[in-house]
Amino acid sequence: MATGSTPLPNSSSNPATSGDTRYTFFPLALGVMSTIFFMWGFITCLNDILIPHLKAVFELNYAQALLIQFTFFGAYFIMSLPAGKLVAALGYKKGIVAGLIITGIGAALFWPAASMRVYEFFLGALFILATGITVLQVAANPYVALLGPEKTASSRLTLAQALNSFGTFLAPFFGGILILSNEVKSSADVAKLSAAEQVTYRAHEAGSVQGPYIGLAVVLVLLAIGVYLFNLPKLEETTEKADSDHHSLMDALKTPHVFFGVLGIFFYVGGEVSIGSFMINYLQLPEIGNMTGPVAANHVAFYWGGAMVGRFIGSALLAKFSPRKLLAVFAAINVLLVITTMVTTGFVATYSIVAIGLFNSIMFPTIFSLGIERMGPLTGKASSLLIMAIVGGALLPWIQGVVADAIGLQHAFFIPLICYVYIVFYGISGSKVRGTPVAAR
């Protein structure tokens, strides 16, 4: 899953000579942080399993089912600025602990939500869970960047984000086995059961969600305790120090390549999440894959796994080729893959949509880095805007759900098609720095 980056503070001193302790436990500290990245990738990708399951349980249409992503990614937009203030007040370590505990509380609330079978309760639990992940995003990204020399910050973030991708790769396998392997009966079929059988069925149905999320809650709380007790290097810099108090978000948004970059993140996350969210239902269609839920979930894992593999390949390619051109090429390939899955059936339609994940790989970090290029004292504000643009993952999947209810799921993929067409434009033209760079003003 694509992860949001945050304003990266600069270290003004040389840690090797200033008594800085950030190197003391560097390998263990980076290992702890990478585990956190893995966990939030795993949890985020479980939404792709939760959508078809709750769609069947509550007999929802696509638009109603996609309120799951609307709620989850909407939390990024609503809670990113409050999360930044919380981390500034607590510091990175305590901010990470707070984020893990909030996420754990959200996961634990799946138990009563499943027991009561109230869809709105699920959405509330998801919002709390996503709020915790937003806090983790704000705290963990800059913390990893500060754990060592500034010149190698991007490599540490790439490593940590690769673990995030590994989480998104594994989640569909586990979710397919633990959640989707349980057959969901229609209301008519449930009505045919005896009263005792209905009670047993409802308990079993609830348990398929309760078990995995309670397990996650326990792991998150234990991880929070571990982070609190672990002697992590104390980094005092805050995300606010990289920015000037005299600049506003609008000052950054008025810069063309930032404005286009915000739209780029909005469309990228929206397109990526839309495809992942609908893939199980799509692959279950008789004319596409005619798959069972668990088999379709495995293909979702390969979709996200492709992004993980592509991230390693892409990092090597980006060292040799223009990031703008490579971004445009990858987006153009995805345009062709989306068109292919829309106009074909069977094997071709199935694997053309799975292959999109491979070419998604470089998009988020490339769009993000181009969006803050040469922004100087406005880098922090530009970064905040790019984080908020992750709300595309809330809005565009829901819009695709509305379209799918109206014209069918396969044709509704023109929504992510538009997203990738825009990213082609961003790579070719929108990302160019126009006028005098902010840093030089």
C-alpha positions in Angstrom: 0.0 0.0 0.0 1.1 3.5 -0.7 2.4 5.2 2.6 2.4 8.9 3.2 5.6 10.7 3.9 5.9 13.6 6.2 7.9 16.8 6.4 11.5 15.6 7.0 13.4 17.8 9.4 17.0 18.5 8.7 19.7 17.7 11.2 21.9 20.7 11.6 24.7 19.0 13.5 27.0 16.1 12.9 25.9 13.2 15.0 29.3 11.7 15.0 30.8 14.7 16.7 28.0 16.3 18.7 27.3 13.5 21.2 24.2 12.5 19.3 23.0 9.0 20.4 21.1 8.2 17.2 23.7 5.7 16.1 23.9 3.9 19.4 21.1 1.4 18.8 20.7 2.2 15.1 20.1 -1.4 13.8 17.7 -2.3 16.5 15.9 1.0 16.3 15.5 0.7 12.5 14.2 -2.9 13.0 11.6 -1.7 15.5 10.5 1.0 13.1 10.4 -1.3 10.1 8.1 -3.6 12.1 5.7 -0.7 12.6 5.8 0.1 8.9 5.0 -3.6 8.3 2.0 -3.5 10.7 0.3 -0.5 9.2 0.7 -1.9 5.7 -0.8 -5.2 6.8 -3.7 -3.4 8.5 -4.4 -1.1 5.6 -4.5 -3.9 3.1 -6.9 -5.9 5.2 -9.6 -3.4 4.0 -9.5 -5.1 0.6 -10.6 -8.3 2.4 -13.1 -6.5 4.7 -14.9 -4.8 1.8 -16.2 -8.0 0.0 -16.9 -9.7 3.4 -19.0 -6.8 4.8 -20.6 -6.3 1.5 -22.0 -9.8 1.7 -22.8 -9.8 5.4 -24.8 -6.5 5.2 -26.0 -7.1 1.6 -24.5 -3.7 0.5 -24.2 -2.2 -2.9 -20.7 -1.2 -4.1 -21.1 2.5 -3.0 -22.1 1.4 0.5 -19.3 -1.1 0.8 -16.7 1.5 -0.4 -17.6 3.6 2.6 -15.0 1.5 4.3 -12.2 3.1 2.2 -14.0 6.5 2.4 -13.9 6.3 6.2 -10.4 4.9 6.4 -8.6 7.3 4.1 -10.9 10.2 5.0 -9.1 10.0 8.4 -5.9 11.0 6.7 -7.4 14.3 5.6 -9.3 15.0 8.8 -6.7 13.9 11.3 -3.3 14.7 9.7 -3.0 18.2 11.1 -4.2 17.2 14.6 -1.8 14.2 14.4 1.0 16.6 13.6 0.2 18.7 16.7 0.0 15.6 18.9 3.5 14.4 17.7 4.9 17.9 18.2 3.6 17.9 21.7 4.7 14.3 22.6 7.8 13.9 20.6 8.5 11.1 18.1 8.8 8.1 20.5 5.7 8.9 22.6 3.9 9.9 19.4 4.6 6.4 17.9 3.4 4.8 21.1 0.2 6.9 21.0 -0.4 5.9 17.4 0.0 2.2 18.1 -2.4 2.4 21.1 -5.0 4.3 19.1 -4.8 1.8 16.2 -5.1 -1.0 18.7 -8.2 0.5 20.2 -9.8 0.8 16.8 -9.0 -2.9 16.0 -10.4 -4.0 19.4 -13.7 -2.2 18.6 -14.3 -4.7 15.8 -15.3 -7.2 18.5 -18.4 -5.3 19.6 -19.1 -4.1 16.0 -19.2 -7.8 14.8 -21.3 -8.9 17.8 -23.9 -6.2 17.3 -23.8 -6.5 13.4 -24.0 -2.7 13.0 -22.2 -1.5 9.8 -21.9 2.1 11.2 -20.1 0.7 14.2 -17.5 -0.9 11.9 -17.0 2.4 10.1 -16.5 4.1 13.5 -13.9 1.5 14.5 -12.2 1.9 11.2 -12.0 5.7 11.6 -10.3 5.3 15.0 -8.0 2.7 13.7 -7.0 4.9 10.7 -6.5 7.9 13.1 -3.9 5.8 14.9 -2.2 5.0 11.6 -2.2 8.7 10.6 -0.4 9.5 13.9 2.1 6.7 13.0 2.6 8.2 9.6 3.4 11.6 11.0 5.8 10.3 13.6 7.5 7.3 12.1 8.5 8.6 8.7 10.6 11.6 10.0 11.9 9.5 12.9 13.4 6.9 10.4 14.8 9.8 8.4 16.6 11.2 11.4 18.0 7.9 12.6 21.2 8.4 10.7 23.0 10.7 8.2 20.8 13.0 6.2 22.2 11.9 2.9 21.0 8.3 3.5 17.6 9.3 4.8 15.8 8.3 1.6 17.4 4.8 1.6 16.3 4.2 5.2 12.7 5.3 4.3 12.8 3.1 1.2 13.8 0.1 3.3 11.1 0.8 5.9 8.5 1.3 3.1 9.5 -2.0 1.5 8.5 -3.6 4.8 5.2 -1.8 4.5 4.8 -3.3 1.1 5.6 -6.7 2.5 2.7 -6.2 4.9 0.3 -5.4 2.1 1.5 -8.5 0.3 0.9 -10.8 3.2 -2.4 -9.4 4.4 -4.6 -10.8 1.6 -3.3 -14.3 2.2 -4.2 -14.2 5.9 -7.4 -12.3 5.4 -8.5 -14.7 2.7 -7.9 -17.7 5.0 -9.3 -16.2 8.2 -12.2 -14.1 6.9 -13.2 -14.9 3.3 -13.1 -18.7 3.8 -16.3 -18.4 5.9 -19.3 -18.7 3.6 -21.7 -15.7 4.0 -25.4 -16.6 3.6 -28.0 -14.3 2.2 -30.8 -13.1 4.4 -33.2 -15.5 2.7 -30.9 -18.5 3.4 -30.5 -17.4 7.1 -34.3 -17.1 7.5 -34.6 -20.8 6.5 -32.4 -21.9 9.5 -33.8 -22.8 12.8 -33.5 -20.2 15.7 -30.6 -22.2 17.2 -28.9 -22.6 13.8 -29.2 -18.8 13.2 -27.5 -18.1 16.6 -24.7 -20.4 15.7 -24.3 -19.0 12.3 -24.2 -15.4 13.5 -21.6 -16.2 16.1 -19.5 -18.0 13.5 -19.9 -15.1 11.1 -18.9 -12.5 13.7 -15.9 -14.6 14.9 -14.4 -14.5 11.4 -13.8 -10.8 11.8 -13.4 -10.7 15.6 -10.5 -13.1 15.9 -8.1 -11.4 13.4 -8.7 -7.9 14.6 -8.5 -8.8 18.3 -5.2 -10.5 17.4 -4.0 -7.3 15.7 -5.1 -5.3 18.8 -3.0 -7.5 21.1 0.0 -7.3 18.8 -0.3 -3.5 18.5 -0.5 -3.0 22.3 2.5 -5.3 22.8 4.4 -3.4 20.2 3.5 -0.1 21.9 4.8 -1.4 25.2 8.0 -2.6 23.5 8.6 0.8 21.8 8.0 2.6 25.1 10.4 0.3 27.0 13.0 0.2 24.2 15.9 2.6 24.5 15.2 4.4 21.2 17.5 7.3 20.3 15.9 10.5 21.6 15.5 12.9 18.6 14.3 16.3 19.7 13.7 17.7 16.2 10.0 18.2 15.3 8.3 18.4 12.0 7.7 22.1 12.6 11.4 23.0 12.7 11.8 22.4 9.0 9.2 25.0 8.2 8.8 28.7 8.8 6.0 30.1 10.9 5.6 32.9 8.3 4.3 30.5 5.5 0.9 29.0 5.0 -0.4 26.0 3.2 -1.8 28.3 0.5 1.7 29.7 -0.1 2.8 26.3 -1.0 -0.3 25.4 -3.0 0.2 28.5 -5.2 3.4 26.9 -6.6 2.4 25.1 -9.8 4.4 21.9 -9.4 3.1 21.5 -5.8 -0.5 22.0 -6.9 -0.1 19.5 -9.7 1.7 17.2 -7.2 -1.1 17.3 -4.7 -3.5 16.3 -7.5 -1.0 13.6 -8.5 -1.0 12.0 -5.0 -4.8 12.4 -4.9 -5.3 10.5 -8.2 -2.5 8.0 -7.6 -3.8 6.9 -4.1 -7.4 7.0 -5.4 -6.6 4.8 -8.4 -4.4 2.3 -6.5 -6.9 1.9 -3.7 -9.8 1.7 -6.1 -8.3 -1.3 -8.0 -7.3 -3.1 -4.8 -10.7 -2.5 -3.2 -12.7 -3.9 -6.1 -10.3 -6.7 -7.2 -11.8 -9.5 -5.2 -15.4 -8.8 -6.4 -14.0 -8.3 -9.9 -12.1 -11.5 -10.1 -15.2 -13.4 -8.8 -17.2 -12.3 -11.8 -17.9 -15.4 -14.0 -16.6 -13.6 -17.2 -13.4 -12.4 -15.5 -11.9 -15.0 -13.1 -14.9 -16.9 -11.7 -12.8 -17.3 -8.5 -13.7 -18.1 -4.9 -13.0 -15.5 -2.3 -9.7 -16.9 -1.0 -8.3 -17.5 -4.5 -9.2 -13.9 -5.5 -7.6 -12.7 -2.3 -4.3 -14.4 -3.3 -4.4 -12.4 -6.5 -4.8 -9.2 -4.5 -1.7 -10.2 -2.6 0.2 -10.5 -5.9 -1.1 -7.0 -6.9 0.4 -5.5 -3.8 3.4 -7.8 -3.9 4.1 -6.5 -7.4 4.4 -3.0 -5.9 6.9 -4.3 -3.5 9.0 -5.9 -6.2 8.7 -2.9 -8.4 9.9 -0.7 -5.7 13.3 -2.4 -5.6 13.5 -2.5 -9.4 12.4 1.1 -9.6 14.9 2.4 -7.2 17.7 1.0 -9.4 16.0 2.5 -12.6 15.6 5.9 -10.9 19.3 6.0 -10.3 19.9 5.9 -14.1 16.8 7.5 -15.7 14.9 10.7 -15.3 12.2 10.3 -12.6 9.8 12.4 -14.6 10.2 10.2 -17.7 10.1 7.0 -15.8 6.9 8.1 -13.9 5.3 8.9 -17.2 6.3 5.6 -18.8 5.0 3.6 -15.8 1.7 5.5 -15.8 1.3 5.0 -19.5 1.8 1.3 -19.1 -0.9 1.3 -16.5 -3.2 3.2 -18.8 -2.8 0.4 -21.3 -3.3 -2.3 -18.6 -6.5 -0.7 -17.4 -7.9 -0.4 -20.9 -7.0 -4.1 -21.5 -8.8 -5.4 -18.4 -11.9 -3.3 -19.4 -12.2 -4.7 -22.9 -11.2 -8.3 -22.4 -12.3 -11.3 -20.3 -10.9 -14.3 -18.6 -7.1 -14.8 -18.3 -6.2 -11.6 -20.0 -8.5 -9.4 -18.0 -7.4 -11.1 -14.8 -3.7 -10.7 -15.1 -3.7 -7.3 -16.8 -5.3 -5.9 -13.6 -2.9 -7.8 -11.3 0.1 -6.5 -13.3 -0.9 -2.9 -12.5 0.6 -3.3 -9.0 4.1 -3.7 -10.5 3.9 -0.3 -12.2 2.3 1.4 -9.3 5.5 0.9 -7.4 7.5 4.1 -8.0 4.6 6.4 -8.3 4.0 7.6 -4.7 7.6 8.3 -3.7 8.4 9.8 -7.1 5.3 12.1 -7.2 6.0 13.1 -3.6 9.7 13.9 -4.1 8.9 15.9 -7.3 6.1 17.7 -5.4 8.5 19.1 -2.8 11.4 19.7 -5.1 13.3 23.0 -4.4 10.6 24.3 -2.1 13.1 25.5 0.6 11.3 26.8 3.7 8.0 25.8 2.2 9.0 22.1 2.1 7.0 21.3 5.3 3.8 23.0 4.0 4.1 21.2 0.6 4.6 17.9 2.4 1.6 18.4 4.6 -0.6 19.1 1.5 0.7 16.0 -0.2 -0.2 13.9 2.9 -3.7 15.4 3.0 -4.1 14.5 -0.7 -4.1 10.8 0.4 -7.9 11.5 0.8 -8.1 10.4 -2.8 -8.2 6.9 -1.4 -11.4 7.9 0.3 -13.2 9.6 -2.5 -12.3 7.9 -5.7 -13.1 4.3 -4.7 -16.5 5.5 -3.4 -17.1 7.3 -6.7 -16.1 4.1 -8.6 -18.6 2.2 -6.4 -21.4 4.6 -7.4 -20.4 4.1 -11.1 -20.2 0.3 -10.7 -23.7 0.2 -9.3 -24.9 2.2 -12.3 -23.0 0.6 -15.3 -21.3 -2.5 -14.0 -18.0 -3.1 -12.3 -15.8 -3.8 -15.3 -16.7 -0.5 -17.1 -16.3 1.4 -13.8 -12.6 1.0 -14.1 -12.5 4.1 -16.2 -12.1 5.9 -12.9 -8.6 4.6 -12.2 -7.9 5.0 -16.0 -8.4 8.8 -15.6 -6.1 8.7 -12.6 -3.2 7.2 -14.6 -3.8 9.5 -17.6 -3.3 12.4 -15.2 -0.1 10.9 -13.8 1.2 10.7 -17.4 0.6 14.4 -17.6 2.3 15.1 -14.3 5.4 13.2 -15.3 5.7 14.9 -18.7 4.7 18.5 -17.7 3.0 19.1 -14.4 6.0 18.2 -12.2 8.3 20.8 -13.9 9.5 23.5 -11.5 8.3 26.8 -13.0 9.8 30.1 -12.2 12.4 30.8 -9.6 12.8 28.0 -7.0 11.5 28.9 -3.6 14.9 28.1 -2.0 16.5 30.7 -4.2 14.1 33.6 -3.5 
